[in-house]
Amino acid sequence: MPDIQGILADLGWPLAIAVAWLSGEFAHRWTRLPRISVYGLIGFLLAQAFPEALSSGAASNVTILANLAFGLILFEFGYRINLHWLRINPWIAVSGIAESAATFGVVYLISHLTGMPPLTSLLLASLAMSTSPAGVLRVINEEDSSGQVTERVLHLVAINSVIALFVFKVVVGFWVFQTSGSLTQAISHSGIELLVSAAMGALMGFIVPLVLRRLGALAQDGTIAFALGVILLVAASRAFDVSPVLATLTFGLTARHKRVAFSRTERNFGGIGELLTVLLFVFAVSTLEWERVVDGAALAAVLLLARFVVKALSVAAFAHVGGISWRKGLLTGIALSPMSVFVTLLLEQTKYMGIVLVDELAALAAMTLLLEVLGPVITQRALHWAKETPGEAK
């Protein structure tokens, strides 16, 4: 007689991906909600109903595929970033740094006032700074959005994600080095790790375009070559214990500035990229437990409201000096809502060091779930209100 539990374990993830994809397609057609919001909601419900079937360890194939999916999105995200634009208009970078710092300060203060230990508050504040590149880029691609708000959102997400990654690594490093109590050691270790990650990405961004030019096959083989580059970077990052986030982001950034044409017809890396995206957004909430979400819901609501207000007002404050209206600045800040995928994969990476931070942060579990579902919807609405989607543009 077949082992039912064994069958469920083997079929769990393929069935979950299929159900999430179908639900996302139908929901998007009927309600125009972002598909990724539906993926997250279905993934969480399935994970609560069948926890054993959707379990995943730090070294499991599902986790590796999720990191690969995130790497592909980060490459495409980095490819959209124009450093020349930041040099021409430095106020974009200033507003990104300001909103990140303000978010960190407010979230840390609220967390500390509720009685959280200082290190836990620092971890929560560092993660709250970030906006998920995956969530934002997927909504922009799905809505075919373009314009000032869209481009500023992309650049601000890149800025706050890199800052959040650095601060998070410093705090985790300090957590690891608690015995020595050396903040300098934590900063230097984190700084070296991020420099190595960036160097790996830049090197790949130099090698792949060079190979493609030698082959004379930019148009037909470019997408495959970039995907292989991402796969190698994610694998190398795991092998050398550095950040695949910064490595793949830098890869895309370098490839863009090498003037390599990345075909728009292969947006999201085609069908395989779409499939991996479904897995990524289901995976992002599969590690959450209902009890933790409920326990942290009240504090999460307060922190999310504070994060939302601070980001929106901080970006709006620099709108006029940055060359846009106050209204567009406010909408840009509002569009910075998604957070969940970035946070989930950062936390997964810390498990290699034996640190299970989700257990320390019940509020983070609730924040992750809420922003998995609501974050993309808020970004979608902000882009519509900015009239940068085809259906709203005049």
N, C-alpha and C positions, 0 to 999 in steps of 0.2 A: 504494500500500500504506500503511495507516495507521501513524503513528508510535507505536510501543508506549510509549516513554518519555513522549511527550506525553499519551497517554491516561491513563497511570498518574498523571501529575502533576495532571491534571484530576479524576480520580476518587479520588485518594489519601485526601484528608480525608473526603469523604462515606462512602467504604467503611470507613475506620478508625472513624468515629463509629458506623456501623451495626454493625460487628463488636463494638466495645466495649459498645454498648448491649445487644445480644443476649447477650453473654457475662455481663454484669452481671445481667441478668434471670434467666438460668438458674442462675448461681452463687448468687444470693441465695435462690432458691427451694429449691435443693438443700442449701445449707450455711448459710444465713442470714448469710453474710458481707456487710458493707456493699458496696453496688453501686459506690461510688466507688473502693474498693480495687481492684476488678476492672477498672474503667475505666483506672486508672493502670497496672496490670500489663500489660494488653493494649496500651495505648498505647505503653509502653516497648518491648515486644517487636516491635510493628509498625514503630516508628521505627528499630529496629536492623536489621530485615529490609529495609525500603524507605526508606532515609534521604532519597532525593531526592523521593519522593512525599509525604513528610510534613515537608518543609522549610518554614520560616516565618521571614520577616524581621521587623524591628521595626515596619515600616509595612505588613505584609501584612494581607489581609482576615481571616485566621485569628487573628492577634494582636489585631486590633481587636475581633473577636467574643469572644475570650477575656476581654479587658478589660471588655467589656459584660456578659458572663456574671458576672464577678466583681463588677461594680458592682451588678447586680440582687441578688446574694446579700448584699452588704454593706449595701444598703438594707434588706433584710428583717432582717438581723442588727441594724443600728442601731435598727430599729423595736422590737426585743425588749428593748432596754436601758432600764432605769428609773432615771433619775438621782435621783429621790426616794428610792428604796431605798438608794442609796449615801449619801445624806445622813443617813438614819435609822441606817444601820449602816456607819460609816466604816471599820470593820475589814476590810471586803471590799476597799476601795480600798487600804488599807495592805498587805494580803496580796498584792494584785496588784503593787504597786510593789516589795515585798520579793522576791517570787519572780522578777520581771524582773531586778532588780539582782543577785540571787544567781546567776541563770543566766548573766548577762553576765560576771560576775566569774570564775566557774568555767571557762566555755568559753574566755574570753580567756587565763586562766592556763595551761590545758592546751595551747592552740594555741601560745602563746608558748614554752612549755617544749619543744615539739617542733621549734622552730627556725623557725617562721613569722615573717615580718616583722611589725612592730607594726601597721601599717595593715591588713594582711591578717587578722591576729588580731582586730582591732577590728571589721572587717566581718563576720567569721564569728560573733563574739560578739553583735553587734547583731541579726543574723538569727536566731540561736538563741533569743533572748528571745521571739520571736513564736510565737503559735499561730495556725494558719490558720482564720479565721472560716468560710471555705467548707467545710472538712472537718468542723468541729464542728457547724455548723448543719445540714448535710446528714444527718449521723448522727442528730442530735436529731429532725429532721423524719421521717426514715425509720423511726425507732424509736417515734415519737410519745411521746417522753420528756417528763416534767414532774416538778417537785419542787425541793427545795432545792439538790441537787447540780447539776441541769440549769441552774437560773437563775444559780447562782454561777459555773459554768463560762462561761456566756455573758458575764457581766460581767467576769470575769478575762481572757477572750480579748480583749475590747474594750480593756481597760487595757493589757495587754502588747503588743498590736498597735500602739496609738498610740505607746507608749514606744519600741518597736522601730523604728517608722517614723521618729520624730524622730531617734533616735541614728544610724540608718542614713543618713539624709539629711545629718546633720552629718559623719559619717565620709567619705561620698562627696564632700561639699562640700570638706572638707579635702584629699581626694585631688585634686580639681580645682584647688584653690588652693595646691597644694604650692609653686608658684613663689614665692608671696608668703609662704607659711608662716604664714598668719594663721588661727588657730583661731577668733578672734572673728568674722572675716569669714565663715567657714564656718557658724558657729552662727547668725549674723544672717540669712544667705541662706536657710538651711534653715528657720529660724523664720518668716521672711516667707512663704516658699513654703507652709508648712503653714497659716499664718493665712489666706492667700488661699484655699487649698483648703477650709478649714472655713467661711469666709465664703460661698463659692459654694454649698456644701451647705446652709448655714442659710438663705440667700436662696431657694434652690429649695424648701426645706422650708416656707417661709412662703408663697411664690407659689402652689404647686400646691394646698394646702388652700383657699387663698382663692378660686382659680378654681373648684374643685369646689363650694364652698359657694355661689358665685354661680350656678353651673349647677344647683344642687340635685340633683346626680347622684352623691352619694358612693358609694352602693351599687353602681350599675351601671357607672360609668365610672372608679372609683377606681384599679383595678389598671392600666388602660391609661394613665391620667394619670401614675401613679408610674413606670411603665416608660418613658414618654416623657421624664419628668424625668431618669431615670438616663441614658438615651441622650444627652440634651443635656449633662449634667454630664460624662460620659466624653469626649464630643467637645470640650467647652470646656476640660477639663483637659489634653487633648493639645494643643490650640491655644495655651494659655497656659503650657504646660510646668510644670504643677503636679500634685499628687498626686490621681489619681482615687479612691484608696483612702479618704483622709480625707474627700473631698468627698461621696462616696456614703454613707459611714457617717454623716456629719453630717446628710445629707438625711433618712435614715431616723429618726435620733434626734430631729430637729426635727419631722418629721411626726407622730411618736408623741405628742410633748408639745403638739402642736396639737389633740390629741384627734380625729384622723381615723381612722375605722374602716377597717381593712385586712382584707378578708374572708378567713377561714381557708380557704375553699374554693379560693382562688387562691394557696395556699401554693406557694412556688417559682416564682411567676408563671405557673402553668399549664403547658401542654404545651410552649410555646416555651422557657420557663425550664428545663424538664427537659432539652430537647434541647441548649440552650446549656451546661448543666452537664456533659453528657457530653463535649462539645467541650473545655470548660475543663480537665477532669481528664485527658483524653488529651493536650492541649496542654502541660500542666504537666511532663510527662516526655519529650515529644518532642524537647526541646532537649538532653537528656542523651546522652552517648556512653558505650558500654560500657567502653571503655578507662579513661575518667576515673573511672567508678564503681568499677572494680576497683582503680585506683591509690589511691583515697581511702577504700577500705572499712575498713581497719584503724583509721585515725584516726577515721573517722565512727562506728564502733561504740563507741569510747571516749567520744567527745563526746556521742553520743545517750544512752548509759547515764548519764553525768554529768548531762545535761540532764533526763532522766527523774527521777532521784533528787532533784535539787535542787528541781525544780518540785513534786514530790509532798510532800517534807518541808517546804518553805517554806510551802505552803498549809496543810498539816496543823498547823504550829506556831501558826497564828492561828485554828484551828478553834474552840476553846472560847470565846475572847474574842469571836469572830464569831457565836456562837450556835448552833453545830452540834457534833456529836460528832467526836472525833479520827478515827474511821473514815470518816465522810463527808467530812471535810477531806482525808484522804489520797486518797480516790476522786476528789474534785474535782481535785486536783493531777495524778492519773494521767490524767484525761480531757483534759488539756491537751497531749496528744501531737502531733496533726497540725500540720504546718508547711509542707508542700511548695508548695501553690498560692500562698500569700502570698509566699513567697521567690521563686518563679519569676517572678511578675509584677513584683515590685520590681526584680529583676535585668534583666528585659526593658526596664523604663523607663530604666535607666541607659545602655542602648545608644544612646539619643538623644544622649547626651553623648560618645559614642565610647569608652565604658568597657565592656569585656567582662570582667566580674568572674568569670564561671564558669570562665574559663580559668585564673584565679589560684587557684581553690578546688576542687581535686579532691575533697576531703573533703565539700564542700557538695553536689556531684553525688550522692555515695553517700548522704548524709543525706536529700536530697530524694527519691530513689527509695525508700529504706527507709520513710520516713515517709509517702510517698504510699500505700504498700500496707499498712503495719502501723499507722500512726497512727489511722486510722478504726476499725480492729479493736479497738485498745486503748480508745479512747473508748467504743465500743459495749459492751465488756465492763464498763467502769467504771460505766456507766449501768445495766446489768443487775444488777451486784453491789449498786448502791445501791437496787435495787428501784424504779426510777422509770420503767420501761417496762411497758406493759400486760401482757405475758406474765409478768413477774416480780413485779409489785405484788401485795400481799396485802390 
